[in-house]
Amino acid sequence: MKIMAVYIDQELCKSCKICINTCPKNVYAITHKVNKKGYNYVEAVREADCIACHKCEISCPDFVIHIEK
């Protein structure tokens, strides 16, 4: 069993969807929830499927995502 966590700073997320497009395991999805900036932020809806490849973390232009093993 993998022990890891996906942390997302929801207040910094601008819903650019880069993480959704780069994740090979389809971990992320845009929510219907809105942050203080007015964006529907991303959540790790399938966190258990994460393989910690860090593609989302590296590609996020606003450093919103952090993967911890």
Secondary structure, DSSP 8 states (H G I E B T S, - for coil): ----EEEE-TTT-----HHHHH-TT--EEEEEEE-TTS-EEEEETTGGG-----HHHHH-TT--EEEE-
